[in-house]
Amino acid sequence: MNISDEFINRIYESATAPLTQEAEEEARRCLLDFTGACVGGSSVLGEKAEQFLAGTAPSEGATVINRGKRTSLENAALLNGMMAHVFDIDDGNRLTSIHLGAPVISAILALAEWNDLTIGDVLRGIAVGYEAANRLGKCIQPFHRKRGFHASGTCGTIGAALGAAAAMHYTKEEMKTVLSAACTAAAGILQMQEDSSTLKPFNIGRAAHDAVTCVLMAKAGFVGPEDPLMGKFGFVKAVADNFDLSYLTAPLAGRDGAEDAEIAEGAVKELPENLTVLGSYHKIHASCRHTHGAVDAARAIMAEHPEKKPSDIKGITIRMYEQGVKGHDHTEVASPVSGKMSIPFATALAIVKGSVGFTSFTDENIFDSEVQRICKSSKVIVDDALTAQAPGIREAIVTIDFGSETAEKSVKFPKGEPEYPLTAEDIRAKFADLATCGGLAPEKITTIADFILTCEKASPVRRLFDFM
């Protein structure tokens, strides 16, 4: 048995075990969070999506969310994934630096709609897709990112494909082929988030698109190599200079060696409470997750000093862990994409405008003189002590110089992390804001949220698209 076989054993184990109530509830929150990001994102990418579809052959396979359009399964997954990520307000995992919901759920929903699957199938697929992507991310990060790969595109492809396979009730052998196809399809480079590029969401959408294809390749009967992960030219060796294979093969969280037996086809075991879907963060700021600690700390300082105004600020120092600083410390910002990736800019925007929400990254705010002044008077410094505790704790320490005095605040866990989570009601409110931005009527917003959070698991997933 090779590494790929051991990895698939773990993924198949998670696919054939019933979800605990806690894991099911979190999977529902992830689905609602994704739907809100996608509906809201359609207000930005909707016209481009329709221009894209105009150049493709007509198809009635699956729904492009909130656009009144149906297209091929692959293209629906592509466009929904891009719309879900365009605001950069979709969920993720801090230990792996992967945006999970946008690629995983986009692929699952396209196949689920076409194959008339249930909400229960979708929830299982979400949990398994997050598990697969996170295991792989933990194996190859941070070395994967240091080589310039975007894990949401690479690991996202593999997680989305295996999550969709789980939703489709694939056998272990079929899952192995899905893994092989996904390993060769996985792609995405971080350069797509540089300069004035608007292609960063394509990394995520393409991951969902290719995941659908990978699932269909397995059903068609294709067979992959014996060890697509760790063969001579396997995925892990190709994309990381260093790695830790224990994350791929370890028993599901919470199990010990005595329970570590291979799961037979069709077997059912209790799934541990701490499946990695429970480690997801949910965003309240529409910027890179590495900016959130500094944003929360700066907002707290200003709230604790109501007598101070942005004009009183002479400079800001932000101490952080190394991974968060590199690529996010720039103070020259000339586009929304660049602003979303800049810790100084997101912090300045929060101080001056009071929000780093999905409607905050406008050209007017990007070029606001006070935002630009505070951004350029800020510096981000690598702190070795903070680096040593990352990624388990991704702390930011912000010091604001008001001239006559300074104020300092530390944030270890930004709002939305598992240690400081959003509640179901928080996510309902976030969904309502995003859905309103996407043009949904209030009664539809309530109906969709109620359906996702409370419907019977046997409910057909097609009902969700009836509301949009």
Beta strands, then each sheet from edge to edge (+ up, - down):
strand 1: 62-64
strand 2: 69-71
strand 3: 315-320
strand 4: 378-382
strand 5: 396-401
strand 6: 406-411
sheet 1: 1+ 2-
sheet 2: 4+ 3+ 5- 6+
end
